[in-house]
Amino acid sequence: MVAGVVLVVTAPLMGVIALAIRLTMGSPVLFRQPRAGRGGEPFEMVKFRTMRHPAPGEDDGPDSDERRLTRLGRTLRSTSLDELPSLVNVLRGEMSLVGPRPLPVRYLPRYSAHHARRHEVRPGLTGWAQANGRNALGWDEQLDMDVWYVDNRSLALDLRILAATVASVARREGISHEGHATRPEFPGSGLEGATLVE
């Protein structure tokens, strides 16, 4: 119900954002990516696009984010306005308003058994980790917070997380990880700082 109301109220704003993306970055306006949901089941998460397409021969990944992130994209990310289309995922029942942030499906084999417990609940638009550092957190720290949420979730905690998220976004905290435009690739539980080889 909340997701539906917010979608209706923000529809004019989303129309303006979509037009701005179309004029500055071209199409598509939306970014779609398979993410891991409850039980590790994949679903297609939708967000507003914030990066230009990779140039021919350019890598498409965290190391190229700094070059590909546009000025409009930085604004959308810092204000979390790029997340508005994800309310559709909430309406579909693929996500909740609060829960561990959904991460790419390719990360599934990299979790320890402990960190894989983050998939025992539906992922959320925001979560305990997002209310306590967002992208500034290290991977293991974030995943530990996700599991803590799974074990301690309640309506009161969800309301606390939503309020803390609003405050964090207003202060534009934790937008990116130190030294990165977004955040580094997840190498695997307990392997932070290691070189990823696939």
C-alpha positions as CSV (number, residue, x, y, z in Angstrom):
1,M,0.0,0.0,0.0
2,V,2.8,2.4,0.9
3,A,4.7,1.6,-2.3
4,G,1.6,2.2,-4.4
5,V,0.9,5.6,-2.7
6,V,4.5,6.7,-3.1
7,L,4.5,5.7,-6.8
8,V,1.3,7.8,-7.5
9,V,2.6,10.8,-5.5
10,T,6.0,10.8,-7.2
11,A,4.8,10.0,-10.7
12,P,5.3,13.6,-11.9
13,L,8.8,13.7,-10.5
14,M,9.6,10.3,-12.1
15,G,8.4,11.7,-15.4
16,V,10.8,14.6,-15.1
17,I,13.7,12.3,-14.1
18,A,12.9,10.0,-17.0
19,L,12.9,12.9,-19.5
20,A,16.2,14.2,-18.1
21,I,17.8,10.8,-18.4
22,R,16.5,10.4,-22.0
23,L,17.9,13.8,-23.0
24,T,21.3,13.4,-21.3
25,M,22.0,9.7,-21.6
26,G,19.6,8.4,-24.2
27,S,17.8,5.2,-23.8
28,P,17.0,3.0,-22.0
29,V,15.9,5.2,-19.1
30,L,15.7,2.3,-16.7
31,F,18.5,0.1,-15.5
32,R,17.5,-3.6,-15.1
33,Q,19.6,-6.2,-13.5
34,P,19.0,-9.7,-12.1
35,R,19.2,-9.6,-8.3
36,A,18.9,-12.3,-5.7
37,G,15.7,-12.3,-3.7
38,R,14.3,-14.4,-0.9
39,G,15.8,-17.9,-0.9
40,G,18.3,-16.6,-3.5
41,E,15.6,-16.7,-6.2
42,P,16.5,-14.2,-9.0
43,F,14.2,-11.3,-10.0
44,E,14.7,-8.3,-12.2
45,M,15.3,-5.1,-10.2
46,V,14.5,-1.8,-11.9
47,K,16.1,1.6,-11.1
48,F,16.7,4.8,-13.0
49,R,19.8,4.6,-15.1
50,T,22.7,6.7,-13.7
51,M,25.6,5.7,-16.0
52,R,26.4,6.0,-19.7
53,H,26.9,2.8,-21.7
54,P,30.5,1.5,-21.7
55,A,32.5,2.8,-24.7
56,P,33.7,0.1,-27.2
57,G,36.4,-1.9,-25.5
58,E,35.7,-0.4,-22.1
59,D,35.1,-2.7,-19.1
60,D,31.6,-2.7,-17.6
61,G,32.1,-3.0,-13.9
62,P,32.9,-1.2,-10.6
63,D,36.4,-0.1,-11.9
64,S,34.8,1.9,-14.7
65,D,32.0,3.4,-12.7
66,E,33.9,6.7,-12.1
67,R,34.2,7.2,-15.8
68,R,30.6,6.2,-16.7
69,L,28.7,7.9,-13.9
70,T,27.1,11.1,-15.2
71,R,26.5,14.4,-13.4
72,L,22.8,13.7,-13.4
73,G,23.5,10.1,-12.2
74,R,25.5,11.4,-9.3
75,T,22.6,13.6,-8.2
76,L,20.1,10.8,-8.5
77,R,22.4,8.4,-6.5
78,S,23.1,11.0,-3.8
79,T,19.4,11.7,-3.3
80,S,18.4,8.0,-3.8
81,L,15.9,9.2,-6.4
82,D,17.3,6.5,-8.7
83,E,15.6,3.9,-6.5
84,L,12.0,5.1,-7.1
85,P,11.2,2.6,-9.9
86,S,12.1,-0.2,-7.5
87,L,8.8,0.5,-5.7
88,V,7.4,-1.6,-8.6
89,N,9.4,-4.5,-7.3
90,V,7.8,-4.0,-3.9
91,L,4.3,-4.0,-5.5
92,R,5.2,-7.3,-7.2
93,G,6.2,-8.8,-3.9
94,E,9.8,-9.3,-5.0
95,M,11.1,-6.8,-2.4
96,S,10.0,-5.1,0.8
97,L,10.4,-1.5,1.9
98,V,12.9,-2.8,4.5
99,G,15.3,-5.7,4.3
100,P,18.8,-6.6,3.1
101,R,19.6,-4.8,-0.1
102,P,19.4,-7.1,-3.1
103,L,22.7,-7.9,-4.6
104,P,23.6,-9.3,-8.0
105,V,22.9,-12.9,-8.7
106,R,26.5,-13.5,-9.6
107,Y,27.4,-13.0,-5.9
108,L,25.4,-16.0,-4.7
109,P,28.3,-18.6,-4.7
110,R,30.6,-16.1,-2.9
111,Y,28.7,-16.0,0.4
112,S,29.7,-17.9,3.5
113,A,26.9,-20.0,5.0
114,H,26.5,-17.4,7.6
115,H,26.2,-14.5,5.2
116,A,23.9,-16.5,2.9
117,R,21.3,-16.2,5.7
118,R,20.5,-12.7,4.4
119,H,18.3,-14.4,1.8
120,E,16.0,-15.8,4.4
121,V,13.8,-12.6,4.1
122,R,12.8,-10.5,1.1
123,P,15.3,-7.9,0.2
124,G,14.4,-4.2,0.8
125,L,14.7,-0.8,-0.6
126,T,16.6,0.0,2.5
127,G,18.0,-2.0,5.4
128,W,19.9,-1.9,8.7
129,A,23.2,-1.6,6.8
130,Q,21.8,1.3,4.7
131,A,20.7,3.1,7.9
132,N,24.2,2.7,9.3
133,G,26.7,3.6,6.6
134,R,25.3,2.6,3.3
135,N,28.1,2.1,0.7
136,A,30.8,3.4,3.0
137,L,30.7,0.1,4.9
138,G,33.0,-2.8,4.2
139,W,31.4,-5.9,2.6
140,D,31.7,-8.2,5.6
141,E,30.4,-5.4,7.9
142,Q,27.4,-4.9,5.7
143,L,26.6,-8.6,5.4
144,D,26.9,-9.1,9.2
145,M,24.4,-6.3,9.6
146,D,22.1,-8.0,7.1
147,V,22.1,-11.2,9.1
148,W,21.6,-9.3,12.3
149,Y,18.5,-7.8,10.8
150,V,17.2,-11.2,9.8
151,D,17.5,-12.3,13.5
152,N,16.0,-9.2,15.0
153,R,13.5,-7.9,12.5
154,S,10.3,-6.3,13.8
155,L,7.9,-3.6,12.9
156,A,9.5,-1.2,15.4
157,L,12.9,-1.9,13.9
158,D,11.6,-1.3,10.4
159,L,10.2,2.0,11.3
160,R,13.5,3.0,13.0
161,I,15.4,2.0,9.8
162,L,13.1,4.0,7.6
163,A,13.5,7.1,9.8
164,A,17.3,6.6,9.9
165,T,17.4,6.2,6.1
166,V,15.6,9.4,5.5
167,A,18.0,11.2,7.7
168,S,21.0,9.6,6.0
169,V,19.8,10.4,2.6
170,A,19.1,14.0,3.6
171,R,22.7,14.3,4.9
172,R,23.9,12.5,1.7
173,E,26.0,10.1,3.8
174,G,27.6,6.8,2.6
175,I,26.9,7.5,-1.1
176,S,30.1,5.7,-2.1
177,H,32.9,3.6,-0.8
178,E,36.2,5.3,-0.1
179,G,38.2,5.4,-3.4
180,H,35.2,4.3,-5.5
181,A,32.4,6.1,-7.4
182,T,30.0,3.4,-6.1
183,R,31.7,0.5,-4.3
184,P,34.1,-2.3,-5.2
185,E,33.1,-5.8,-6.4
186,F,32.2,-8.3,-3.7
187,P,35.1,-10.8,-3.7
188,G,33.5,-13.2,-1.2
189,S,32.9,-13.5,2.5
190,G,36.1,-12.9,4.4
191,L,38.0,-11.9,1.3
192,E,37.7,-8.2,1.4
193,G,40.7,-6.6,-0.2
194,A,41.5,-9.7,-2.2
195,T,41.8,-9.6,-6.0
196,L,38.8,-11.2,-7.6
197,V,39.5,-13.8,-10.2
198,E,36.6,-15.5,-12.0
